Amino acid sequence: MTARWVVDEVTPERDVRVEWEPISLMFKNDPEPGSDRHRTTSRTHGMLRVMESVRTELGNEGVFQAYWAFATRIHHDRNLFDFDVAQVLAAIGIDSGHARAFGDGSWDGEIRRRMDTGLALVGDDVGTPIIAMEDARGDRVGMFGPVITRVPGRDDSLRLWDGLVAVTTVPGFWELKRTRTEDPEFGERPAGATPV
């Protein structure tokens, strides 16, 4: 939801360039082998490997295209396990050979390095999303969140973004929190995201 908010509502109106970075819930949460959580995080971790492989050829834009396509299958089609990663890549015009990275642990060092760079900005007791930016002094700062259940309309989205920038770049600010009382509403399928 946060990615959709930034892409659909914020970037058209603010001078924001998004650099997509991985965070592995497999590495972060270390789920018990054989558990349902291990099964799901193994699947998404494999997709992170594929995205890092794509990055080597197509850079940040390729990572975004793969991420968007995978997320659409997972959240809009409610299908984490029954889609073929190679077919999804081919459907969006990316070489399906990158799907070989899915089971290739040699990508894990790069995933961990990139993930640790983000966590160094916010601490280890958070999850995803993490948003990083430069403050007025040019220092890189980050914040966990925002965790949102739906994409706000344009005006609310921009107010939320401006507020996030403000709290993220104010020295000494650490946390806002309230209990979530609703499930995510993923909205319409993203334009151009065709089922496979």
N, C-alpha and C positions, 0 to 999 in steps of 0.2 A: 504494500500500500504506500509506503514511504517513497519507494522508487517511482511509482506511478505519479504520486503527488509532485515530486521534483520534475520529472520529465514532462508531464502533461500540463501542469499549471504554473510552475515556477520558472523553468528555463525560458519559456517564450517571453517573459516579462522582466527578468532579472539577468544581469550579466554573470551567468553561472556556467561553468564548464565542469561537467561531471566526469570524474575518473573512477571507473568501476573497479573495486578491489574485493577479493574474496574474504569470507569468514567461514570457517569450517565448523559446523556444530559437532562434527565427529571429533575434531581436535579439542574444541572448547568444552564439551560436556562428557567426553570419554564414556559413552554408554556401554553397558554390560553386553559383551558378545552374546548373540542369540536373542536379545530383547527386541521388541518392536522398534524402540528408539534407535537401536544399533542398525536395524534394517533400513529405516528411513534415512538416517544420517549417512549411512554407507552409500545410498543411492545419490543423495545430494552432493556428497563429497566427490563421487565419481564425476558428476556434472561440473564441479569446480575444476577438476583436472582437465576436462575437455575444454572449458573456457580458457584455461591457461595455455593450452595448446593452440587454441584459436588466436590468442593474444600474440603469439610469436609470428603469425602470418598477417593478421588483420588489425592488430593493435586494439586500442580501447573500443573503437566502434564495433569491431567483431565480437568482443566480449559482451557488449551491450546487446547486440542482435541475438546472440546465443542465450544470454540470460533472459531476455524478453520472451523468446520462444519457449524456453524450458518453463519459465514461471507461468506462462499462459496455459501450458498443458497441465501444470500442477494445480493452479488456483482456479482457472476458468473451466477447464475440462475435468477437474477433480481427479486427476490421473497422475499419480507419482510413479507408478511401477509399470504400467502397460503401454508406454510409448518407447519407440526405438530411437535412441539418441542420434544415430546416424541418419535416420529418415528425417528427423526434425532439422538437422543441419542442412541436409540436401534441400529441404523445402524452403529454406531461407537463403539459399544460394551460397552456403559455406561448404567447403570440401568435407564430405562425410568421413574422410580418413581421419579427421581429428577425433572421431569417436573412439579410436583405438586408445586414446589417453585415459579413457574411463577407468580401466583397471591397472593403469601404470603408475606405481608408487613413486617413480622418479620425479613426478610433478609435485609431490608433497612438500619438499623443501621450499619451493617457490611459494606455494600456498601459505605455508606457515610463516615465511618471511614477510609476505605482504600483510597477512593477518596480524602479526605481531607489531608491525608498524602502526596499524590502526589502534590496536589495544594499548599501545604505549601512550597514546593521546588521551585515553579515557579510563584506563584501568582494566583489570581482568574480571571484575565482578559485573560485567554487562554482557549483552548479546548483540543482536543485530536489530536495527540498523545503527551504524556509526556514520556521522557526517563530520568531515574535517574541513577546515578553511583557514585562511590566514587572518590574524587579528591586525589591529592598527599598527603594531610594531613590526609586522611581517613574520611573526612567529606562527607556526602551525599549531592549531588548537582543534579539539574535537569534542563531540558530545554524542552520547548514546541517545538515539531517538531522532525525531519524535515517533512514537508508536501511535499509529492512527488506525481507526477501524474503517474509514472511508475517505475518499479524496474530497476535500472541501471544494466549494465553488472557487472561482478565480480570486475574488476579493479576499475571502477568508484564507485561501491558500497563501496569498502574498503577505497577509498580516502574520500568519503562522511562520512563514519563512523569515520575515523581518524580525520577529520576536526570537526565533532560533538564533539568528545571526547575533542579535543583541546579547542574549544570555551566554552564548558560546564564547564571545569575544570579551566579555567583562571578566577581568581577573578576580579570582576568589569565588565565582559562582560555580556551584556543583550540581544541584539537583532540584527538579520539580517532579512530583509523582502524584497520581491518583489511581484508585482501583478501576480497572476496566470492567464495564458493565454491559458490553455488547460485543457481538462477534463481528469479524471483518465483513464488509460488503464490497466485493471486488468490482462491482459495476459491470459495464459492458465489456465485452471482449475487446482488447486493443486493436485498433485499425491495422490491417495488414497481417494479423496473426491468424493464419489459416490452420485448420485442424489437419493433422496427418493421419 
